[in-house]
Amino acid sequence: MAFVITSPCKVEKAGECVEVCPVDCIEEGEDMFYIDPDICIDCGACEAVCPVEAIFMEDEIPDEEHEYIEINRLFFQNR
């Protein structure tokens, strides 16, 4: 199970998460950042530095943000 970036990133898009990721699984998209679920090692480094608390473990995402699980997957699937 991977971490997922949710809607608050669209407002902030700060990028601290990219700097701390030890496996480089976070990529910048047009509107926000995305975490590749196939590369993420669930270390939590990105979650700890996110200034808008947009990053969650997949099974801990608030109900209103569940669509971001698929949005993140599709971002990498279409690459």
C-alpha positions as a Markdown table, in Angstrom:
| # | Residue | x | y | z |
|---|---|---|---|---|
| 1 | Met | 0.0 | 0.0 | 0.0 |
| 2 | Ala | 1.4 | 3.4 | -1.0 |
| 3 | Phe | 1.0 | 7.0 | 0.1 |
| 4 | Val | -1.4 | 9.1 | -2.0 |
| 5 | Ile | -1.4 | 12.9 | -2.5 |
| 6 | Thr | -4.8 | 14.5 | -2.3 |
| 7 | Ser | -6.6 | 17.7 | -3.3 |
| 8 | Pro | -4.9 | 20.2 | -0.9 |
| 9 | Cys | -1.7 | 19.8 | -3.0 |
| 10 | Lys | -3.6 | 21.5 | -5.9 |
| 11 | Val | -3.7 | 24.7 | -3.8 |
| 12 | Glu | -0.2 | 24.6 | -2.4 |
| 13 | Lys | 2.0 | 22.4 | -4.7 |
| 14 | Ala | 5.0 | 23.2 | -2.4 |
| 15 | Gly | 7.4 | 20.3 | -3.3 |
| 16 | Glu | 9.0 | 19.5 | 0.0 |
| 17 | Cys | 7.8 | 15.9 | -0.5 |
| 18 | Val | 10.0 | 15.5 | -3.6 |
| 19 | Glu | 13.1 | 16.6 | -1.8 |
| 20 | Val | 12.7 | 14.1 | 1.0 |
| 21 | Cys | 11.6 | 11.0 | -0.9 |
| 22 | Pro | 14.4 | 8.4 | -0.7 |
| 23 | Val | 13.2 | 6.5 | -3.8 |
| 24 | Asp | 12.2 | 9.4 | -6.1 |
| 25 | Cys | 8.6 | 8.1 | -6.5 |
| 26 | Ile | 7.0 | 11.6 | -6.5 |
| 27 | Glu | 6.6 | 13.4 | -9.8 |
| 28 | Glu | 5.2 | 16.8 | -10.6 |
| 29 | Gly | 2.1 | 17.0 | -12.7 |
| 30 | Glu | 0.4 | 20.0 | -14.2 |
| 31 | Asp | -1.7 | 20.7 | -11.2 |
| 32 | Met | -0.1 | 18.8 | -8.3 |
| 33 | Phe | 2.4 | 16.2 | -7.3 |
| 34 | Tyr | 1.8 | 12.4 | -7.7 |
| 35 | Ile | 3.2 | 9.3 | -5.9 |
| 36 | Asp | 4.0 | 6.3 | -8.0 |
| 37 | Pro | 2.3 | 3.4 | -6.1 |
| 38 | Asp | 4.7 | 0.9 | -7.7 |
| 39 | Ile | 7.8 | 2.6 | -6.4 |
| 40 | Cys | 6.6 | 4.0 | -3.0 |
| 41 | Ile | 8.2 | 2.2 | -0.1 |
| 42 | Asp | 5.8 | 3.6 | 2.5 |
| 43 | Cys | 8.5 | 5.3 | 4.5 |
| 44 | Gly | 6.3 | 8.3 | 5.4 |
| 45 | Ala | 9.0 | 10.9 | 4.8 |
| 46 | Cys | 6.7 | 12.8 | 2.4 |
| 47 | Glu | 3.8 | 12.8 | 4.7 |
| 48 | Ala | 5.8 | 14.4 | 7.5 |
| 49 | Val | 6.9 | 17.4 | 5.5 |
| 50 | Cys | 3.7 | 18.2 | 3.6 |
| 51 | Pro | 2.8 | 21.8 | 4.6 |
| 52 | Val | -0.9 | 21.3 | 3.7 |
| 53 | Glu | -1.3 | 17.7 | 5.0 |
| 54 | Ala | -2.3 | 16.4 | 1.6 |
| 55 | Ile | -0.5 | 13.0 | 1.8 |
| 56 | Phe | -2.1 | 9.9 | 3.3 |
| 57 | Met | -1.6 | 6.2 | 3.4 |
| 58 | Glu | -4.0 | 4.7 | 0.9 |
| 59 | Asp | -6.2 | 3.1 | 3.6 |
| 60 | Glu | -6.3 | 6.3 | 5.7 |
| 61 | Ile | -7.6 | 8.7 | 3.0 |
| 62 | Pro | -10.7 | 10.7 | 4.0 |
| 63 | Asp | -13.8 | 9.5 | 2.2 |
| 64 | Glu | -14.1 | 12.8 | 0.2 |
| 65 | Glu | -10.6 | 12.3 | -1.2 |
| 66 | His | -10.8 | 8.6 | -2.3 |
| 67 | Glu | -10.9 | 9.6 | -6.0 |
| 68 | Tyr | -7.2 | 10.5 | -5.6 |
| 69 | Ile | -6.2 | 6.9 | -5.3 |
| 70 | Glu | -7.2 | 6.3 | -8.9 |
| 71 | Ile | -6.0 | 9.8 | -10.0 |
| 72 | Asn | -2.5 | 9.0 | -8.8 |
| 73 | Arg | -2.5 | 5.5 | -10.4 |
| 74 | Leu | -3.8 | 6.9 | -13.7 |
| 75 | Phe | -1.1 | 9.6 | -13.8 |
| 76 | Phe | 1.6 | 6.9 | -13.9 |
| 77 | Gln | -0.3 | 4.4 | -16.0 |
| 78 | Asn | -0.6 | 7.0 | -18.8 |
| 79 | Arg | 3.2 | 7.7 | -18.9 |
